[in-house]
Amino acid sequence: MSHPSSSPAPAFFAAALLEWYPRHRRDLPWRHTRDPYAIWLSEVILQQTRVKQGLPYYLDFVSSYPTVQDLAAAPQDEVLRHWQGLGYYSRARNMHHTAQQVVNEYGGHFPTTYAELLHLRGVGQYTAAAIASFAFDEQVAVLDGNVFRVLARVFGLTQDIAAPASRKVFQQLADTLIPADQPAEFNQAIMEFGAIQCTPLKPDCLFCPLQSQCFAFQHGMVSELPVKSKAKATRTRFFHYLVLRHADTIYMRRRGPKDIWEGLYDFHLQETDTAELPAAALLAAVEALGGQLDTNKVEEPTHALRHVLSHQKVEAKFHPVWLQEPLPTQALAAAGLSAFSRNQTDDLPKPILIANYIGNSIK
């Protein structure tokens, strides 16, 4: 449901944002380029990531991989290592695959239209619209969380923005608002407006250029819009990491598909239904690997460390396990473990939880 009778005209809305934007925009490096590769990188990195957190990663990627050919040629482990700490690692794997797709299928040149960009892996409607408008001046409106919020409040749209069917309503409205002669500037403006003016909490309504025309402000509904249904409840998982060591060797394994942290390295894992791992269960796990505890070197497990992901929480405990002898080769292969030196672990792509543990606890 929308309320067109009290909504601003498209020309007024666009003009207000285009006047506001040059005076308030943040100076960000991807706003100084028309290179579709650099724009694509910034959009992938900034999905589900705040600008302040994502900026160092963007600068690192454009420095480490100046061209799409450089990124395509890099080993995936190296790409994941550069991504470490950003979370949502499927974005990094998709990004690496897409770089190879651009090189192999498009001769190293990004497609130049919204419709063609949608054929790239991991490139959805929002990212395709961003690249098409910012790099190629195509008149196609972007829709991200900031844009949903601005449109819902200003135009009084009460559709649930979490419902896929609502996207069409918002997209149709956004497409009527975007001016043909300044699509890139308009898209940047509306996203920036949502990011720093029409914020989720405590928007700056007092100094808003759209205040007199804003449905939510005029009707006291700023805190009610946009409408968004609750996400599904998170579940808690209990991870008990056996940090298996012998002399200078640390045993780690690469995580497989169809779970969190695919392709990243962690330690031998015992996942349980409770927060505790009985000593007998730990001993049985070590013996199942063909290992024997070195009873002269006993360390206490860490306190539970909580790691919050999008739909689940991980409560992790690390159990240092010193072994009398190296683990048998056959057992390593069966458990998917590999032997590394402490220095070698630095170069492995790891979940930030694992990286922090190694940095703080393994010298």
Secondary structure, 3 states (H helix, E strand, C coil): CCCHHHCCCHHHHHHHHHHHHHHHCCCCHHHHCCCHHHHHHHHHHHCCCCHHHHHHHHHHHHHHCCCHHHHHHCCHHHHHHHHCCCCCCHHHHHHHHHHHHHHHHHCCCCCCCHHHHCCCCCCCHHHHHHHHHHHHCCCCCCCCHHHHHHHHHHHCCCCCCCCCCHHHHHHHHHHHHCCCCCHHHHHHHHHHHHHHCCCCCCCCHHHCCCHHHCHHHHCCCCCCCCCCCCCCCCEEEEEEEEEEEECCEEEEEECCCCCCCCCCEECEEEEECCCCCCHHHHHHHHHHCCCCEEEEEECCCCCCEEEECCCEEEEEEEEEEEECCCCCHHHHHHHCEEEEEHHHHHCCCCCHHHHHHHHHHCC
